């Protein structure tokens, strides 16, 4: 709470210590309604107390008063006390401090179901669904770099972010810099590689927003497609504390709004842009120019070269094609009737451009499901692909020039930018980045369900997808466009692709029980050899490998504590020995 004359008066030193052993408080407050069984979702709902006490910092807030009147600003600082604290987290830390009533009060708290919960619509109502400046709360923000050095400190505004995700237990957040709080911008390089040092607002995307246990799906996809003909969101993973209590893994993300456009596109004025969502919902400015274009496309003949030339001056075709190819290739199911954002400057001939946004529902690729059919469905009347959302793309495909440009670019991206082995590399990178922080996050939120569940989901969602997607899509392209042969041979990969095999062991260290995960392009039989540190073979097992995700459980009781090696050798696979630690 804010200091006031009636609060504790400072007279002596303040004892600051590791408070982990103290009872948890804020994290015990439900941030979702109590759902009946048929609505409950353990991936996203409040699951009760953490498995064990969470780590806590100490927030100190102080101000000077004279004759009952405040004569200084409020000073706020967060202290973390723990042995080797500077090495505890591999991510930076953001500490948020605000009167807990701003978050958890029944009437005005933005984290709770509260007064605005409708018992007849538990999934779509509550205080956390309220929007606008009235539901912005003051917050003190402290940013600490990995290792403990202070990045920036300032007061700001805090809101709940997102659509459906705002009803989940771990809320996505939006932070605003305003003069009324003290500073007009966050002046700090939130994303060191971007070259940008000033932000009007930024997001804290929650881990639970991912439609799987992977938690980094959207951020990883943005990083992987960087460099294509559309704007992406930067990301940086952080650990968030609220009023001193550990709140888990979040990701700092840019918000793609008028400030984003001004920052990323030279010469753009944030006050003179049109931003539309989905089928044309106005987010900023006006949609009149776009609606007029749609009306013309509906009335005119898109196969007429002159009219298509006119349309291509109104729409950035290269941008549009890259955007659609990426959404189709990565199997973004929650699209195109949702998660679409496009823009153009007002009073300018610059064409409409699409932004790359929200791929949390991507990699949804059941066998036989065609995203070309998904993106061109005619007559749909609801999510995820209503008729109005598919109209433009399916109409443009009637033009031979557009269709050919689309197919040539799709072939090019599948051969080069979307190469399987480069995708597997970024999966490895993100998995290694997040793994050290997952145990504590799971304890706090019970999501993902376990480290093993997380590992399996990362493998199945990404590595299995990588093994199958090119061949599946080639077949779908040939079927959809009635082609004898689409210019991509999914079986003639380059050497790096054809030899790609991801082999991992989890957990490692372990007690002799572990799982060996193998993803490979080439099916066939394989032998798994186990050696001790002297190189003596102490075990052997046979395994039949599928052309994708494989898992094999091992139990090595009775072996002495120490390290061992596993090697996989088969018809189409040969790995270097992998070290296994039997730690207990």
Secondary structure, DSSP 8 states (H G I E B T S, - for coil): ----TTS----S-------TTS---GGGS-SS----TTT--TTTS---S-SS---B-EEEEE--EETTEE-S--EEEEE---TTGGGT-SSEEEEEE--THHHH-TTT-SSS-GGG--TT-TTS-SGGG--SGGG-EEEEEEEE-TTS-EEEEEEEEEEE--SGGGGSSS--EEEE--GGGT-SSB-S-SSGGG----BSEEEEEEGGGSSSS-S-HHHHHHHHTTTSSSB---EEEEEEEETTEEEEEEEEE---SHHHHHHHSTT--GGGEEEEETTTEEEES--HHHHHHHHHHHHS-TTSHHHHHHHHHHB-HHHHHHHHHHHHHTT-SS-SSSS-EEEEETTS---BEEE----TT-----TT--HHHHHT-SS--STT--HHHHHHHHHHTTSHHHHHHHHHHHHHHHHTTT-HHHHHHHHHHHHHHHHHHHHHHHHHH--SS-HHHHHHHHIIIIIIHHHHHHHHHHHHHHHHHT-S--S--TT---HHHHT-EEEEEESSSBSSEEEEEEEESS-EEEEEEEE-TTS-EEEEEEEEE-SSEEEEEEE-TT--SEEEEEEEEESS-B---EEEEE--
